[in-house]
Amino acid sequence: MTRPRALLVNEMGGGVEYAERLCLIARHLADAGFHCRLALPQPLAAHYRRFFPTIAWPRLNSVAPFSAERAACYIDLLASVGFASPLNLTRMLNAADRRLAACAPDLVVADFAPLAQLAARGRLPVVCLGSGYTLPPLDCADLPPFRDDLEPMVDPAELLAALAEALDSRSGGRPASIAAAFAVRADIVCCHRELDIYSRYRRNAVAGPLPGGRPAALPAQAAIFARLAPDHPDLERILQCLAAAGVPCRIHVPNAAPILAAAAAGTAVTVSGGPCDLVDELNRCSLVLHGGDIDVADAALAAGRPQLLLPLYVEQALVTDQLAELGIAVRIDMQASAADIVQTLRRSVANASLAAVAQSLALRLAQRNLKPALDLIVEQAVGAINPALEP
């Protein structure tokens, strides 16, 4: 019997956390009988080819005058990569069509991949997953804002008109609303509601975080786990600060250059660039340092670990603000001196109050008994291919 083909797509965000997440999902779908292929932007596609068959997905380029960093809502994010122009959107859809034709999938799994959603619309079942930031509630009449300090850049009517023109001759026809254009078989929000920026609007429940985690007692000795992207502009300086702090630290930098490990030789810092068991790493540390990535933030939240954050992008800044409001995180000022960062590291790893709040919150979250997101994703994928097997 031929195995069903799943195409797992990421377009926006550009971070390794998306590719890592899709690899995790692909492994579970493969165990459920799927043949999996990843579709990622370059250069991620080239790197992750060692783990799964991979194709380069069309790149969504920034479009002036819109800016993702000035986005107040999901509509602004779509406009920032060309969705408000019927000509640009049609061109991108044609490129996506060619990829879909070459792969001939039976199912699309989309993680911050709105172009894949539109290309598959009316043709293939789509299962969406992501954080609140990447999955606005589609049951709202208008897609709500995710921040109140900025005015939206784009009129929803302008975006809807562009979508209607680009989709007019395609399967599914002209959408009646923006939400209808992006309707899918399932959208699975993989985070605790404390980190869902649409929590006040969302009517359907969120799933458990991906990867999952449970409260774990703090280790007897202080230890730091860090994860930063290889292109983080402060990576080398943070590595030097971690070494100067003198606290045992394991830092995961996916696809890390060998020079990074060499630079840390003889210090308390160990650099890893290969596969990472995030839950295991969190259970072994007492403090987590990262860029504000939702997966790391949510898993650390579940494990009861205080966090230090170095956000670069809008979603990371929003996550950082939410964690700080919970009283379990400290933001590192990118303009701070190396000496100040070292002091922040030492104070945070010794801050018993910060750790106690994180531990207490994790215990409360564990009582919700959320269904693991991975299980929901696999269930929806199997049901999309064979409805008779749905639970």
Secondary structure by P-SEA (a helix, b strand, c coil): cccbbbbbbbcccccaaaaaaaaaaaaaaaaaccbbbbbbccaaaaaacccccccccccccccccccccccccaaaaaaaaccccaaaaaaaaaaaaaaaaaacccbbbbcccaaaaaaacccbbbbbbbcccccccccccccccccccccccccaaaaaaaaaaaacccccccccccccccccccccccccccccccccccccccccccccccccccccbbbbbbbbcccccaaaaaaaaaaaacccbbbbbccccaaaaaaaccccbbbbccccaaaaaaaacccccccccaaaaaaaaaaccccccccccaaaaaaaaaaaaaccbbbbcccccaaaaaaaaaaaaacaaaaaaaaaaaaaaaacccccaaaaaaaaaaaaacccccc
